[in-house]
Amino acid sequence: MQPSDWGDRLFGMGSGSFPATYYWHNPQREVPASIAYADEGGNRYVRLASPGYSAGYGELLRLLQRLTVQPATRYTLALDVRRTGPMPVLLVRLCQRQLLYAQGCVNVPLRLHPAQLGNPVAAWQHYEVPFDSAWLGTGAWLLRPPVQLELAASGTATSSVLEVDNLSLRAPGGEELIANGGFTQANNYWFFSSDHHHLPWHIKSMALHLLVETGWCGALSMLALLAVAGTRLLRQAARGDSGALACAAALLGFLVVGLFDSLLDVPRIALLCYLMLLCALLQPVPSPSIESTPP
């Protein structure tokens, strides 16, 4: 998938470039699902594209928001939907979820109306769906599993598009549970997840990630930085510095996980890694000798 010109091989394709590269150049010619925000006439909404795979089914890309719900309570979901493409389906459900791998889900029984015949421009359609939260929200405070709202577009082997706006989830008393349901703040309060199929969004190897996005120059520079930092930490640990030993163990654990995941594509984790390397490279200020101490 990586272009063959020497510039990209030496200096990489740029930070964050892998998802777009996979989308346009993956050898299987698969179309991963996508989430985008669009504006039309001053109104912003979210656009969900279903995956298109040669096998006819692919892992969904879910738009998520954590909510606080009560068990055995009647809620009402309201939203506006516009659909294009063959047989798109909007999947909406509430699930217990820590980060990945949902469980104990309650499906919202949303069924989209057929597109209006003879109308070349897809029209917005409004839906209001009542449902029961069942067991969601049960448990003591510390043992209560978090609940997240999930939206995902599903279709056939050909990718389809669903546009969603004015999303609302109201309690019986009228309390609104969804933040930024109109998507005026774009991705604020929302998260996305592809629970089992992560390859379209990141390389599952830190070394390969560096090679693709920073090229041979960036990968070799990182290798040299790690070698210098590791050597310095081991020398300090051999002199009895317990802090250096802990820092070396942390970097080693980071690199072991990096064999199977591209950790540096997460900004906060990358920042922690570089701060740890900076600490390893810092030289402690030598304490003044007794002879040089003024009386």
Beta strands, then each sheet from edge to edge (+ up, - down):
strand 1: 34-40
strand 2: 43-49
strand 3: 62-67
strand 4: 74-84
strand 5: 89-96
strand 6: 103-107
strand 7: 125-132
strand 8: 147-154
strand 9: 161-170
strand 10: 191-193
sheet 1: 1+ 2- 9+ 4- 7+
sheet 2: 6+ 5- 8+ 3- 10+
end
